[in-house]
Amino acid sequence: MSKILVTGGTGFIGSHTVVELHNAGYEVVIIDDLSNSNPKILQQIEAIIGIKPEFVELDLCDEAKVNEFVAKNTDIDGVIHFAAFKAVGESVQKPLKYYRNNFYSLINLINAFNSSVNLVFSSSCTVYGQPDILPVTEEAPTKKAESPYGNTKQIAEEILQETCAVTPSLKVTSLRYFNPVGAHHTALIGELPIGVPQNLVPFITQSAIGKRGPITVYGNDYDTPDGSAIRDYIHVVDLAKAHVAAIKRLESGKADSNYEVFNLGTGKGSSVLQIIDAFEQSTGQKLDYTIGARREGDIEKVWGDVTKSARDLNWKAELDIDVMMSSAWNWEKYLKDNPF
Ligand code: WQD
């Protein structure tokens, strides 16, 4: 049985990916420093998959510790690297914190495996900025990121591409996520924002449950059908399954090169107001919202061309907006009765 190291495996996408790896017959070991997640997630994963996931608390910026871990764990067949800081706003205030953490962790990991490993890297559609052409394909030019967070994703991709170009033993797949939302159908794992949610859907569910006030729609004067900004929202379980597909492709040896990039979205865009409406329709919960000013750094509209992922990963998103909204709501209700 192949064993996969999942860094950041107690996080939102990481925890869902651990579940899907297990379901696909993989053994998993999680590394997390718990700086941005809750260790209770490990019990929640156990409640879903029936076994306690192997877990090591470790800061990937500690080179000696990472080397020691890899030297001791010689049975690791692949790595999915989620561990990174990802708060766009915070990254603007604390750029060095983001550059240090997001680059040291990645470089330590590759060095510890002597640049000889199958690696799936957690990237983001933020590397495209506002695309000139929609849907955006993997061949679209990347644009200067609006935030140090986005810049760490762009530069990390360049680090990986340039290293792969001279290191045949390093096989990397960068996965560019659009907007991950929703929760596992058991409502035992989901998104756990720390403090006031910056992202739309967790703010919606916290507003609906009475934890927050009305939602502020950040602008309705965009060049879109209803004036609010458009994104490509994808269910986190679909996203998790794509990581399993990426590991499988790397193991198959069928990759066209030792560095590949894939868009992970649904290929469809939804506006903020459409998401609010979809949430009300699927949950029966009425939402209060006001129209506010645009948010600094936001782009107007983006949705992904997912042709390449469908062809080469043999993967397509299957869960629709209704399931995204209802699963997110079920998770919020679970949290109310079972506070972490
Ligand atoms: C979505 C839309 C907001 C909150 C970011 C990162 C991206 C990824 C996902 C990590 C936008 C609007 C939001 C609110 C609103 N993160 N909005 N009121 O900004 O598309 O992407 O999170 O990988 O890298 O950039 O996601 O959920 O913050 O916003 O109107 O209270 O909802 O303006 O149009 P975003 P988001």
Residues whose N, C-alpha, C, O or C-beta is under 5 A from the ligand:
A	BS01	WQD	K86 V88 S124 T126 F178 Q198 N199 L200 V201 F203 T216 V217 Y218 A229 R231 V272 R295 D298
